């Protein structure tokens, strides 16, 4: 049996972020292998969003390195697609003036082989690219069960449908790394159940590595292969969902706090 490639996927090593005198992340190391879903959880202020923004290029780390498939990189928000990284936003984030189909096609725009002038003047190569992008976008919409909304504008969609469209747009980029930023935010219990099935099937369908930041613990425990727990900017624990669930330090720092807040409510 061929051993797994330890360099494949996302590798964060010693990531440190300081904002003035505040240390938001302190020497955090984490791997997100291809074909796996890795969740990042922790109390408010633990550093989850900062870590996510480091990978997206929105925050420059004070120290540490980032690599994707063994290649060191310095992420920039406008270059994520070409680096093989796609992300979803906490909300829906679709372009309001475009149809659902057009929104998903924009996700794959960087894969178009025709140049600007081919598309501008309607040359054959530009037409072929547009047909290919359209077919791929329709296939993704069908996979996520929202193909019937292809011609609709985002403002007319139920929130849960918009979330699926946003996910389809992210996958249209053919990413090696997919970043999911609180995908269950604003969804009801039934929609979260359906979302869990979608996320569980993502690695097998796309082969990409998936990094998930989420507050809904039921979703995290169900869809993640491994979970990393941050607390005050440090990596408190990492392991399988069962290991994290049974870790006393995690229960005290995070799960216990959540139960206490629920009891008070």
C-alpha positions in Angstrom: 0.0 0.0 0.0 1.3 3.4 -0.9 1.8 5.6 2.2 -0.1 8.9 2.2 1.7 12.0 0.9 2.4 14.0 4.0 2.9 17.1 1.9 -0.5 16.9 0.2 -3.3 19.3 1.1 -3.0 22.4 3.3 -0.1 22.6 5.8 0.0 25.4 8.4 3.1 25.4 10.5 3.8 27.7 13.5 1.2 30.3 12.4 1.4 33.3 14.7 -0.6 36.5 14.4 -0.1 39.6 16.6 -2.2 42.7 16.4 -0.2 45.2 18.4 0.2 43.7 21.9 -2.6 41.1 21.3 -1.6 37.6 20.2 -4.5 36.3 18.2 -2.8 33.1 17.1 0.2 31.5 18.9 2.3 28.9 17.0 -0.7 27.0 15.5 0.1 24.1 13.2 -2.6 22.2 11.3 -2.9 19.8 8.3 -5.9 19.5 6.0 -5.3 16.5 3.8 -7.0 15.9 0.4 -10.3 14.1 0.6 -10.8 15.0 4.3 -13.0 17.5 6.2 -11.1 19.2 9.0 -13.2 21.4 11.4 -11.9 24.3 13.4 -13.9 25.1 16.6 -13.4 27.1 19.8 -15.1 29.7 22.0 -15.7 33.2 20.7 -12.3 35.0 20.4 -10.4 31.7 20.2 -8.8 32.7 16.8 -10.9 30.7 14.4 -11.8 33.6 12.1 -8.2 34.9 12.2 -6.8 31.4 11.2 -9.4 31.3 8.4 -8.4 34.8 7.2 -4.7 33.8 7.2 -5.5 31.0 4.7 -7.6 33.4 2.7 -4.8 36.1 2.6 -6.9 38.6 4.5 -4.5 38.6 7.4 -0.7 38.3 7.1 0.8 36.1 9.8 3.6 37.5 12.0 5.3 34.1 11.8 4.9 30.6 10.4 4.4 29.1 6.9 1.6 28.1 4.7 1.9 25.4 2.0 -0.6 23.7 -0.4 0.4 20.4 -1.8 4.0 21.0 -0.7 4.3 24.4 -2.4 4.9 27.3 0.0 2.4 30.1 -0.7 1.5 33.6 0.4 -2.3 33.8 -0.2 -3.9 36.9 -1.7 -7.7 37.3 -1.8 -7.7 38.2 -5.5 -5.4 35.2 -6.4 -7.2 32.4 -4.4 -8.8 30.7 -7.4 -5.6 30.5 -9.3 -3.8 29.1 -6.2 -6.4 26.3 -6.1 -8.4 27.8 -3.1 -12.1 28.5 -3.0 -14.2 29.8 -0.1 -17.8 30.4 0.9 -18.8 33.4 3.0 -20.8 33.4 6.3 -23.8 34.7 4.4 -24.7 33.9 0.8 -22.5 36.4 -1.1 -24.0 35.9 -4.6 -24.0 38.6 -7.2 -27.5 40.1 -7.1 -27.6 41.2 -10.8 -26.7 37.8 -12.2 -28.8 34.7 -12.4 -28.0 31.6 -10.4 -26.4 30.0 -13.5 -24.3 33.0 -14.2 -23.2 33.2 -10.6 -21.9 29.6 -10.7 -20.2 30.2 -14.0 -18.2 33.1 -12.5 -16.7 30.6 -10.1 -15.0 28.8 -13.0 -14.0 31.9 -14.9 -10.3 31.5 -14.2 -10.4 28.1 -16.0 -11.5 29.6 -19.3 -8.9 29.1 -22.0 -10.1 31.9 -24.3 -8.6 35.3 -23.8 -10.4 38.6 -23.2 -10.7 39.5 -26.9 -12.1 36.1 -27.9 -15.0 36.6 -25.5 -15.5 40.3 -26.3 -15.8 39.7 -30.0 -17.6 36.4 -29.9 -14.8 34.4 -31.5 -15.4 30.6 -31.7 -13.0 29.7 -28.9 -14.8 32.1 -26.6 -18.1 30.5 -27.5 -16.7 27.0 -26.7 -15.5 28.2 -23.3 -18.9 29.7 -22.5 -20.7 26.5 -23.4 -18.3 24.4 -21.3 -18.7 26.7 -18.3 -22.5 26.6 -18.7 -22.6 22.8 -18.8 -20.3 22.5 -15.8 -22.3 25.0 -13.8 -25.6 23.2 -14.7 -24.1 19.9 -13.6 -23.1 21.4 -10.2 -26.5 22.9 -9.7 -28.1 19.6 -10.4 -25.7 17.8 -8.0 -26.9 20.2 -5.2 -30.5 19.9 -6.1 -31.1 23.5 -7.2 -30.9 23.2 -11.0 -34.6 24.4 -11.2 -33.4 27.8 -10.0 -30.8 28.3 -12.8 -32.6 31.3 -14.3 -33.6 32.9 -11.0 -32.0 35.9 -9.4 -30.5 35.4 -6.0 -32.9 37.8 -4.3 -35.8 35.5 -5.1 -34.2 32.4 -3.5 -34.9 30.9 -0.1 -31.9 31.4 2.1 -31.0 27.6 2.2 -31.1 27.4 -1.6 -28.8 30.5 -1.9 -26.3 28.7 0.4 -26.3 25.7 -1.9 -25.7 27.9 -4.9 -22.8 29.6 -3.2 -21.3 26.2 -2.5 -21.8 25.2 -6.2 -20.0 28.4 -7.2 -17.1 27.6 -4.9 -16.7 24.1 -6.4 -16.9 25.4 -9.9 -13.4 26.8 -9.4 -12.2 23.1 -9.1 -10.3 23.9 -5.9 -7.7 21.8 -4.2 -8.7 23.4 -0.9 -12.3 24.5 -0.1 -12.8 26.8 2.9 -16.3 26.8 4.4 -17.0 29.7 6.7 -19.9 28.9 9.0 -22.0 27.2 6.2 -24.8 26.4 8.7 -25.3 30.0 9.8 -28.9 31.1 9.6 -30.2 27.6 8.6 -33.0 25.7 10.3 -32.5 22.1 11.7 -33.9 20.5 8.5 -31.6 22.5 6.2 -28.6 21.8 8.4 -29.4 18.1 8.1 -29.4 18.3 4.3 -26.2 20.5 4.4 -24.5 17.8 6.4 -25.2 15.2 3.7 -23.8 17.6 1.1 -20.6 18.4 3.0 -20.0 14.7 3.8 -20.0 13.9 0.1 -17.7 16.8 -1.0 -14.3 15.1 -0.6 -15.3 12.0 -2.5 -17.0 14.1 -5.3 -14.2 16.7 -5.7 -11.1 15.2 -4.1 -10.3 18.5 -2.5 -9.3 19.2 1.1 -12.1 20.9 3.1 -11.5 23.2 6.1 -14.6 24.1 8.0 -15.2 26.8 10.6 -18.5 26.3 12.3 -20.4 26.9 15.6 -23.0 24.2 15.1 -21.4 21.3 17.0 -23.8 18.6 15.7 -22.8 19.5 12.2 -19.1 19.5 13.0 -19.2 16.2 14.8 -21.1 14.6 11.9 -19.2 15.8 8.9 -15.6 16.2 10.1 -12.9 13.5 9.9 -10.7 15.5 12.3 -11.3 18.5 14.5 -8.9 21.2 15.8 -9.9 23.1 18.9 -8.5 26.6 19.4 -8.5 28.4 22.8 -7.0 31.9 23.3 -5.2 31.6 20.0 -3.5 28.3 20.9 -4.2 24.8 19.5 -5.8 23.1 22.5 -6.6 19.8 21.0 -6.8 17.9 17.7 -8.3 14.5 16.9 -11.3 12.6 15.6 -14.8 13.8 16.6 -14.9 11.0 19.3 -11.5 12.0 20.7 -12.6 15.7 20.8 -15.9 14.9 22.4 -14.2 12.9 25.2 -11.4 15.4 25.9 -11.8 16.9 29.3 -9.9 20.1 28.4 -12.2 20.7 25.4 -15.3 20.1 27.5 -14.0 22.7 30.0 -12.9 25.3 27.5 -15.6 25.0 24.9 -18.3 22.4 25.2 -18.8 23.0 28.9 -19.1 26.7 28.3 -21.7 26.2 25.6 -23.8 24.0 27.9 -23.5 26.6 30.7 -24.6 29.3 28.3 -27.6 27.2 27.3 -28.6 26.5 30.9 -28.5 30.2 31.6 -30.6 30.9 28.6 
